[in-house]
Amino acid sequence: MMDGETINNSGGEIKVSFGYQCNDKIGTCNKPDGYEILPGVKLRRANNSFTCLSGAALSANATLANTNICNGLIGAEILPAWDSPNSFRRIPSSPSLSKLDLLSSPLQCSMSNLSCSPSTQSSPPEYDLFSLKSMSAPSRGQGFLNATEIQVAGGAAGEDRVQAVCSEENEWLFCAIYDGFNGRDAADFLAGTFYETIRFYLNLLDSAVKQDFVGAADCLGSDGSLQYILDDSNISSDGKITSGNDSKDLFVACVTKTPSCTEVDQSSGSFKHKVVDSLQRALSQAENDFLYMVEQEMGDRPDLVSVGSCVLVVLLHGKDLYTLNLGDSRAVLASYGESVNMNEDKKLQAIQLTDSHTVDNEVERTQLLSDHPDDPAVIVAGKVKGKLKVTRALGVGYLKKKKMNDALMGILRVQNLRSPPYISTEPLLNVHKILDSDHFVLLGSDGLFDFFSNDEAVKLVHSYILSNPTGDPAKFLLEQLVARAADCAGFSMGELMSIPAGRRRKYHDDVTVIVIILGMNKRTTKASTCL
C-alpha cells in the first residue's frame, strides 16, 4: 500500500471507527477530536489497567439491518440506545433495562428480566424474578459492572457487530465482537441484550452471598456491602479456571465473633472463578433467550433457525483480563513475556488467548466426531453437516433442535439430523493477570485472520503505534487488510472498495478490529481519530 493511502469511505464501507483515551493523571480525561466526553469527569486511574483503545469495522456482506426480531423492540428501541459508531458517548448505566423488561412480561418469564425466554437451568432456582431485579439494581458503589454512567461506542458492519462499554470511575472495560452469519439477527440480539445479561449475573455475586448471611451484621460494611474471605484454590497458575467444589463452597464463612471481616479480595482466585461462572451463565441465558425467540417467530420467518453468531467478549476489570470465546474470533495479547528486563531489546510475542472453534481445529474435529459416533456424516465437505465451519456458536437452531430443522423446506433442511445438537454453546473462558510487560490486546473477527497471522497482526499494530502515537491502529490494520485483499485479487484498493457489498464478500469477509493499549505502556496523546 502506498504511504498515506487510505480506504475511500464514500461508499460507506467502513461502518464503525471509534476511539477512547484515558489520561494517566487521576481525575482527568483527554477529549480527542471526534470524541463525545462530557466535561468535569472525575476518574480513578490508580490501576492504569488500560490507556486507550480504538475500534473499526469493515463490511463485505449485504444484510438486512434491524429485522423484526422480538416484535421489533431490538431494532427500533434497544439498539439505538447502544449504537455510536464514530465516537464514545455517555449514557445512563442501563439504557435498555426497562425496555428489556418488556420482552419478558408478555411471555410470562419466570426468571430472566433481560430477554424473551423462560427460566433456564443456569438461573438460580432459589430466587424469583422480583427478588433478582431488586438484588441486581444499579448502584454507584456496589456490583461488578455498576456505575452511575457509562460510555459506549459501537455499531454494525455487514453481519458483524462491535461494542465497547467503559466506566473509568469503576475501572472496567467491556468489549465484544459478535460475528453473525446467515443474517445479522443473532448479532443484533446480542448487541442489544448481552451486556445487560452479563451485568445482571455479575451483580448477583454479592447478592447471592448476602442472602446466605442475612443477619450477620458483623459481615456487612458501613455501606451495606457484604465483606467476606475468599480462597485461591480454583485458579491455576496460568490463570485458567479449574474444576472445584460447588460454587457455594467457594466462599469461606465470615468469622462473626470478630468486630469486622476481611473485605472481598477481587484479585483472589475464587472471585475470578465466580466471575467466569457468571459469564458462562450469561451466555447460557442468551442462548436460551435467542432460541426461544426463534421458536416463537420461525413460523413467519423460518430463516431464523439458520441464523447464528460467534461471540468474543473481553472484560478488563482492574488488572484482570477475562475472555469468553465461542467460534472463530480471536483475542491476541502482545507481550514481552513474564520475566523481562524492560531495558533489553526483546521481541514482542503474540499470545492467543482464545481457541478457534472450527472443524479445521483437530481438537474440535475429534470431539465433534466423538460426540456423534453413530452418524457417518457429521462432517461433510469440511463443514458440520455440510453447513457450517464453526463447531461452537450461539443460535443456529436447525443444527441443535430437530423441530427447528423441520421448519426449513427442501434443500435448506439438514438431511439425517440423527443426534442433535451438532453445534456447541460451551465457551472457552480464561482470565489473565495484566503484567508490566503486556503491551496491548488485539481483538478481531475471523475475517482479519484470513489475511494475517497472529504474529503479523501484532507486528503491524506495534510498528504503527511506535511511528504514529496519535494515530488509529484499528483503522490502520483494516487498511492493511484491504491492501492485501486487493493485491490477492489483482485490484487496486479503490477498485476493490468500489465493488458493492455482497459481491465483495468473494474477496474478503466482514472484518472487525479492536486494539486495547494496556496501562503499563503510557500514551499521553489521543488514541484514535474518527473518519
N, C-alpha and C positions, 0 to 999 in steps of 0.2 A: 504494500500500500504506500502511496506517495505521502511524504511528510505533509501534515496538515489536512489530508483528505478525510472527510467525514461523511457519514451517511446523509444523503439528501432526504429530509423528512417531509418534503412537500406532499408526499402521498400518505403520510401518517403511519409509516411502518413502525417507527419507534413509538410505542403506545405509552410507555412509562419511563420516566427518568427523574429520579429524586435524590436528594442528599440531606445529610444531617451531620452537625458537628457539635461536640461538647468542648468547652474550654476547660483547661486543667485547673484554673483558679476556682476555688469554692465560691459559689454564689453568683457566677457569671456564665453567660452563654453567648457565643457569637451568632450573628444573624447574616449568613452568606446571602448573596444575590439569589432571589427567587424563592427564598425560604419564608414561610409564614410562621414566625415565632413571636409571640406577644412580648412586650417589654415588661421589665420588673420580675423576671423569672428568678427564683431563688433555688439554687441547686446544691446537692451534696455530692461532691465528686471525690470523696475520700478514697474509694476503692479503685478509681480510674479503670473500670472494667472495659470500657471502650472509648475511643477518642472520636471516631466519626464513622459514617457508613455511606455508601451510595448504592443505588439500585437502578436497574434498567431492564426493559423487556422489549423484545422484537417479535413481531407477528409474522407468521408464514401461512397459517391456516385461515380459511374463511369460515366463520362460525356465526351462528345466530346469538346475539347478546341478550341477556336478561330475559330468558324464556319464562314461561308462566308457572314455574315450579312453586309449590306451596301457595297456590292461588294468587300468584303474582307478588306476594309480600317480599320475597327475597330481592327480586329485581327492582321493584318500584319504590320500596321504602328502606330496606335494610342496607343494601349495597351502597346507595348514595350517601349514607351516613359514614361509611368507611372509606370510600374511594377518594383519593387525592393523588393523581398520577404524576404530578410535576412538582410537588413540594410537600413538606410536612405541614400539617395544620393541627391546631389544638382543639380538642373536643372533650365533652364530659367522659368520665371513665367508662361508662357503659351506655353508649349511644343507642344501642339497639335492643337493650334488655327488655324494655317494656313491649316493644314490637314483637320480640321473640316469644313473650308470654302468650301473645295472640295465636301463635302457631299451636300452642299446646291446648288451650282451653276448648276450642271447638272439637278436638279429637279426644277429649276427656283423658289427657295424660295423667297417669298416677304418680309419676316421679319427675320427669325431666321438664324443667321450666325453660328449656332452651330450644325446643325443637318440636317436630311433628309426631314423635313416636311415643308408644307406651314405655313402661319401665323395662330395663334390661337386667340381666343377672349381675352386671357390673355395678348397678346402682345400689347404694347401701340400703338394705331392706328395713332397717330399724327406724328410718325417718320417713315422714310423709312429706308431700310437696311443700306444704306451708312452712314446716319447720326448716326444710332445706333452704328455702328462699330467705327466711329470717336469719339463719346461720351464716349465709353467704352474702348478706347485704353489704354493699360497698362501704368502706370507711377509710379514713386517711392513714391511720397508723397500724391497722391490722390486716392480715391476709397477705398471701404471697404476691398477687398481682394487683393489689388495691392501690388506688391513687385518686385524688380528687379530680385530676385532669390527666389526659394522656395526649401524646402527639402521634399522629398516624399518617401514613403515606401508602400508596399502592394503587393497583388497578389491574386491568386485563390486557393481554396481548394474544390474539388468537384464542387458543384453548387454555393458555396459561393464566394463572392468577398469582400476583405477588402482593405481600402485605408486610408492613413493618409498623410496630407499635412500641413506643418508648415512654418511659417515665424516669426522667433523671432524678426527680425528687426522691424516688424509692429505689433507684439504682438497678433498673432492669430493662431489658430489651427483648422483644419478641419479633422474630422474623419467620415468614412462611412462604414457601413456593408450592402452589397447587397446580400440578401439570395434568390438565384434563385430557381426555381422549374420547373419541366418538361423540363430541359435543362438549360444551362448557358447563353444563348444568351441575355436575358434581363439584367442579372447581368453584362455581359461583356459590353453591350451597356452603362449602367450606369457608369461603371468604366472608360469608355473611353470618356464620354461626360458630366456627371452630374456636376462635379466640375466646368467645364468651363461654363456650363449653369447657375449655381448659381452665379458664379463670374460675369458673364455678367449682370444679373438682379440686383445684388447688386451695380454694378458700375453705374447703371442708377439712383441711388438715388440722387446723386449730380447733375448729368447731366440733369435730368428732371426739377429740380428746376432752374438750370441755364438758361434753355430755357425760363422759366417764368419771369426771372428777367434780361434778356438781356438789357444792357444799364444802369442798376442800379449800377453804378461804386462804390458807397459807400458801397455796399454789397459784394464786391469782395475783397479777401485778396491780399496781395502783390504777392502771387504765382498764382493768378487767381482762387483760390478755392472759392466757394461760402460760405458765412457766413450767418447764419440765426438763428432764435429763434424758439424753439420747446416747445410744452406743454406736460404734462404728463397725459392727460385725457383718453388715450386709453389703459393704462396698469393698471390692477387691483393690489391690494396689494399683492396677491400671485404670481404675475408675469405672469399671463395668459392674453392673448390678448382678449380685449372686443370689441364689435361692436361699431362703431362710425361714424363720418361723412365721406364723400368721401375723398379719400387719398389726394386730392389737398387741402382740407380744414385743413389738419393736420399741415400745415406749416403756421406760423404766419408771416405776411408780414414784410419785413425789414423796419426800420424807416430810410428813405433815407435822412432825414434832419440832422441826426447826423453824425459826421465825421467818425464813424466806427460802425460796427454792432457786436452783440454777436456771437462768433463762435459757430458752431453746437455742441451741447452737445450730445455726442454719448451715454451717460448714460440716456438720457431723455426717457420718455415713448413713445413719438411719433416716435422717431428714432427707437426704438425697434419694434414698430408696423410696420414701413416701412421695416425693415429687415425681419420680419416674413412674411409680404406680398410678399416680393421679393422671399423668399424661396418657398412659395406656388406657385407663378407664374412660378418659375423654374421647379417645379415638374409637373405642368400642361403642360409646354412646353415639358418636357422629355416624358411624356405620349403620347402626340400628335405625337412627333417625332418617338417614337418607333412603335406605331400602324400604322403610315403612312408607315414606312419601312416594317412592316409585310405585309401590304396590297399590297405593290409593289412586294414582294417576295414569297407570300404564294402560288402562282401557282406552283412554283418549290419546295417549302418547306412548305406544309400545316401544318406541326407540329409546325411552328412558332406561330400559332394562340393560342396554349395552353401554350406557354412559358410565364412566368412572374417572378416577383421578389418582395420581401418585401424590404422596404427602411428604413434605420435608419441613420440619419445624425446628428452629433453633431458639432456645431461651437462655439468655445471658443474665444471670442473677448474681450480682456481686462479681466474684471471680469464678463462678461455676458456670460452665457451658454445657447445657443439656441439649441433646439432639434426639429427634424422633424421625424415623425414616420408614417409608412404605413405598416401594417402587424403585425407580432408577435415577432419581435426582441425587445430587451428591453435596456433602459438606466436606470441604478440604481445609485443613489447618496448615498455615505456613509458619514453620517454627525452626529455630536454630538448634533445637534439642534441649533436653532437660538440664544437662550439666555442660555449660558452655561459658567460656570466658568471652564476654562481650567485646573485649578489645581485640580478639583474634578474628581473622578473616574466615568466617565459617559459611558454608553453603546452606542456603535456606532449603529446608526439607518440606515436601508436600505430603502431609499425613491425612489419608482419607478416614473420616470419622464415621462414615456410613458404608453400607453394603449395597451393591446393585442387585436388586431382586428381579432377575430376568432368567430366561432359560439358557442364556449363554454362560451364566454363573454355574459352575459344575456342582457346587453345594446345593443350590436351589433346584437344579435339574434332578439331582439324585433324590432329594427329599420329595419332590413332586411325584416322581415315578414310584417311590416307596409308599406314598400315601394312597396310591391307586393301583395296587398290584393286579387287579382283575380287569383293568382297562388297557387294551393293547394300543389304544390311540390317544394317549394322554398328550403327547407332543406330536403335532402334525405340521410338516413344513416349517419347523423351527419355532412354532408358536403353541401355546397352551390350547388344546382342542382346535388347532388351526386358526385361532382368532387373535391371540394376544401374546406379546413377547414378555411382558412383565408377569411375575408369579405372585406378586402381592400388590393390592390396590384397594382403595375404597370404592364401593359401588359395584359396577359391572355384574349386576344381579343375575343375568342369564347364565353366568358360569358358576353361580353359587346356589341358586334355587330352581328346581325343576319348573315350578309354576311360572316363574319369570321367563324362563326359556320358552315355555309353551305360548307365551304372549306374542312371540315372533312368528312370522309366516315364511314358508318356503325355504329358500337357501339361507336366509338370515338366521334360522333356528339351528342350534348346535345339534348335530345328529349323535345319538348314542351317549347322552349325558348320564353315564352309568352311576357315578358316585360323587355327586357334588357335595361340598364346594371344591372347585378346582383352583380358585384364586384365594389366597390367604389374606387376612387382615391383621396378622400378627406383626407388629412393627419391630424394628431394631431400635433399641433405646440405649443411650450412653450418656455419661457425664464426664467432663474433662475439667480439671482444675487449671485455670489460666496461669501460665508461668511467665516470668520476666522475659524469657526467650521466645515466647509466642508473638508473632508479628501481626497476622491478620487471618480472618476466616473467609473463605470463598464459598458461596452457595450458588448452585447452578442446576437448572433443569437439564435433562439428558441431551437436549439439543446442543448445549455448549460442548459436551464431551464427545459428540460426534466428530468434532474437528480438532479438539485439543486434549492431550493427556493431562493428568493432574499436574505433572511437573511443568509442562509447557504453560498451562494457565497461570500457575503460581509465578513462574519466571516473568511472564508478560506483565502481570499486575505489579510485581515487585519493582521491575525496571521502570515502569510508568510512574509509580509513586515516588521513586527516587528522583526522576527527572522532571516530574510535574506535580510538585507538592500542593498546588492549588487546583489540580485537575480532578477528573471524574473517572476513576478506574473501571467502574462497571460499564459505563458507556464506551470507554476505550476498548474494553475486551469484546464488546459486541461489534465494534467497527473492525477489529482484527478478524473476528469470525466471518463477517460479511466479505472481507477482502479474500479470505481463504476459500470461502464457498464460491465466490465469483471466479477465482483463479481455477478451481477444480472444474467449473462448468465452462470455462473458456470465455467468460464475460468480463466486462469492467464492472466495478461496483455499481455505477449508475445504471448500466443495462440490467443487472440482476435486480436491483431495487425497483426498477420500473415494471417488473413482472407483477401482475396482480396477485394479491393474497389468494391462496388456494392453488393456483398454478405454481407459485413459487415454492410450495411445500416439496416439490420434486427436488429442490436444490438445498434446502435446509429446513429444520423444524422451527416451531416457536422456541424462542430462547429467552430465559430469564436469568439474571445475574444479580447477586447481592455481594458486596465486599464490606466486611466489618473490620475496621482498623482497631486493633486492641490497644488498651490504655497504656501499656508499657512502652509503646512507640509513639512519642509525642509528635503530633502535627498541630501546629498552632494556627494554621490557615484553613480556609474553607475546604470542605470535603468534596463538594460536588457542585457543578453549575448546571442548572436546568436548561433545556432547549428553548 
